């Protein structure tokens, strides 16, 4: 048994690296190390075949790179996180009156849209006077980004 370990210590190290990388993959939310795990498995095989340390490293990097290049675009599509629209997103495109003058420089402005009062900022940066009608273009945090209604 001791003879096996002394003759195959490179293969054992590559195998332990593969196990470690697999554990990292298991305990992370996104795929980050599976490609390197495959490279380490290939390097383990190369070590068992008696290849030199340089060739083992070359196999590790080559297999990891090929696995990454071949599967990463597919994995990105599968793991893509989609933004879930909220109820607040439904007010984009709605109109309402300005309750307090909108002035981005002074950081003031309130509007009423869909029956609710919101802090507002001008999308174009121009001040919008009280009583004007606006259209909601976007939401940034708890502020509406608005334009004067045409």
C-alpha positions in Angstrom: 0.0 0.0 0.0 2.8 2.4 0.9 4.4 1.6 -2.4 1.2 2.6 -4.3 1.1 6.0 -2.5 4.8 6.7 -3.1 4.5 5.8 -6.8 1.3 7.7 -7.4 1.4 10.7 -5.2 0.8 13.0 -8.2 -2.4 11.2 -9.1 -3.5 11.3 -5.4 -3.0 15.1 -5.3 -4.9 15.6 -8.5 -7.7 13.4 -7.2 -7.9 15.3 -4.0 -7.9 18.6 -6.0 -10.8 17.2 -8.0 -12.7 16.2 -4.8 -12.1 19.7 -3.4 -13.3 21.4 -6.5 -16.3 19.2 -6.6 -17.1 20.2 -3.0 -16.7 23.9 -3.9 -19.2 23.4 -6.8 -21.7 21.6 -4.5 -21.7 24.3 -1.9 -21.9 27.4 -4.2 -25.1 28.8 -5.8 -23.7 29.1 -9.3 -21.4 26.9 -11.4 -17.9 28.1 -10.7 -15.5 25.1 -10.5 -17.0 22.1 -12.3 -14.8 22.8 -15.3 -11.6 22.7 -13.2 -12.9 19.6 -11.5 -13.0 17.9 -14.9 -9.5 19.1 -15.6 -8.3 17.7 -12.3 -9.9 14.3 -13.1 -8.1 14.3 -16.5 -4.8 15.2 -14.9 -5.3 12.3 -12.4 -5.6 10.0 -15.3 -2.5 11.5 -16.9 -0.6 11.0 -13.7 -1.7 7.4 -13.4 -0.5 6.9 -17.0 2.9 8.1 -15.9 2.9 11.4 -17.7 5.3 14.1 -16.5 4.2 16.9 -14.2 4.4 19.4 -17.0 2.1 17.3 -19.2 -0.3 16.8 -16.2 -0.6 20.6 -15.8 -1.1 20.9 -19.6 -3.9 18.3 -19.5 -5.5 20.1 -16.5 -5.5 23.5 -18.2 -6.5 22.2 -21.6 -9.4 20.0 -20.4 -10.6 22.8 -18.1 -10.5 25.4 -20.9 -12.2 23.2 -23.4 -14.9 22.2 -20.9 -15.4 25.9 -20.0 -15.6 27.0 -23.6 -18.0 24.2 -24.6 -20.5 24.6 -21.7 -20.3 28.1 -20.3 -22.7 29.7 -22.9 -25.2 27.0 -22.3 -24.9 27.2 -18.5 -25.2 31.0 -18.6 -28.6 30.7 -20.4 -29.8 28.1 -17.9 -28.7 30.0 -14.8 -29.7 33.4 -16.1 -31.6 35.2 -13.3 -34.7 36.9 -14.6 -35.9 40.2 -13.1 -39.3 39.7 -11.6 -41.5 42.6 -12.2 -43.2 44.2 -9.2 -46.5 45.9 -8.9 -44.6 49.3 -8.9 -43.4 48.5 -12.4 -47.0 48.6 -13.6 -47.1 52.4 -13.2 -44.4 53.0 -15.9 -46.2 54.8 -18.7 -48.9 56.1 -16.5 -49.6 59.9 -16.1 -50.4 62.1 -13.2 -50.1 65.7 -11.8 -47.1 67.3 -10.2 -47.9 68.0 -6.5 -44.6 69.8 -5.7 -42.3 71.4 -8.2 -39.7 68.8 -9.6 -36.2 70.2 -9.4 -33.4 67.7 -9.6 -30.8 70.2 -8.3 -32.8 71.0 -5.2 -33.8 67.3 -5.0 -37.5 68.2 -4.7 -40.6 67.0 -6.4 -43.7 65.0 -5.7 -46.3 63.5 -8.1 -49.5 61.6 -7.8 -49.7 58.5 -10.0 -52.4 55.8 -9.8 -53.7 57.4 -6.6 -50.4 57.3 -4.7 -47.9 60.1 -3.9 -44.4 59.5 -5.1 -41.1 61.4 -4.9 -40.1 62.3 -8.4 -37.2 63.5 -10.5 -37.1 64.8 -14.0 -35.7 62.4 -16.7 -34.4 65.3 -18.7 -33.1 67.3 -15.8 -35.4 70.2 -16.5 -37.6 71.6 -13.7 -41.3 70.7 -14.0 -43.8 73.1 -12.3 -46.6 72.2 -9.9 -49.8 71.2 -11.6 -48.1 70.0 -14.8 -49.0 66.6 -16.1 -46.2 64.0 -16.2 -45.6 60.5 -17.6 -43.6 57.9 -15.7 -40.6 56.7 -17.6 -38.8 54.6 -14.9 -38.5 53.8 -11.2 -35.2 54.2 -9.4 -35.5 52.9 -5.8 -38.6 54.8 -4.4 -38.4 57.7 -6.9 -40.2 58.0 -10.2 -38.3 59.3 -13.2 -40.8 61.4 -15.1 -41.1 63.6 -18.2 -43.7 66.3 -18.9 -46.6 64.9 -20.7 -46.6 66.0 -24.3 
